[in-house]
Amino acid sequence: MDGNGRWAQGRDLPRVEGHRRGIETVEEISEACRNIGVKYLTLYAFSDENWERPLDEIKALMGLLVAFLKMKRQKLIDNQIRFTVIGDRERLPGEVQAAIKDVEDATKGEKGMTLLVALSYGSRTEICRAAQKAVDAGVKELTPEAISEHLDTAGIPDPDLLIRTSGEKRISNFLLWQMAYTEFYFTEKLWPDFGRGDLEAAIKDYRQRERRFGKTSEQL
């Protein structure tokens, strides 16, 4: 979800206003995905590397996250959306951890859509955690299946489509293991300006692609 800061700077606003507007886009796109029939939506909200940002910006982001969770808790339930977080949540402030647990517990039975938010997340550290968990569980051979079973996303299908906003064209340490066969879609739109029409355009583009997973067209 790139471009919040640039969106604000382009309007002579503080960066936090871009993040505030970005959270409104999160709500809009989450609801659109739920209505379209998307079963799993993963949002990359805060990376391992983002801890290097200015402290004031980090505090503002965490405050916005807590406010969002408290405000939208019931709406997630009403829309049958299960909420969960992937990443190293132990690095998150206690108030954030408590808000996450509250919403996770409240929505754990919802079946309409699963909304995953990647917080304090880095794919390389996730893979290392998964390997260590597998070893600690007594796994004798580290197969791809053994790693997948111990990732933060265990039990969740690998993503079909990655959408990256703001013109950036890189993965940035996001779901490296899970995106082995994911289709990529890049847009120049900044995240606060990304709307339902943009989402539908990305999905339309995705549906026109042939996904072969290493096979030939004739084998499909």
Secondary structure, DSSP 4 states (H G I P E B T S, - for coil): ---HHHHHHTTT--HHHHHHHHHHHHHHHHHHHHHHT-SEEEEEEEESGGGGS-HHHHHHHHHHHHHHHHHHHHHHHHTTEEEEEES-GGGS-HHHHHHHHHHHHHHTT--SEEEEEEEEE-HHHHHHHHHHHHHHTT-SS--HHHHHTTSTTTTSPPPSEEEE-TT--S--SSSTTTTTT-EEEE-SS-GGG--HHHHHHHHHHHHTS---TTS-GGG-
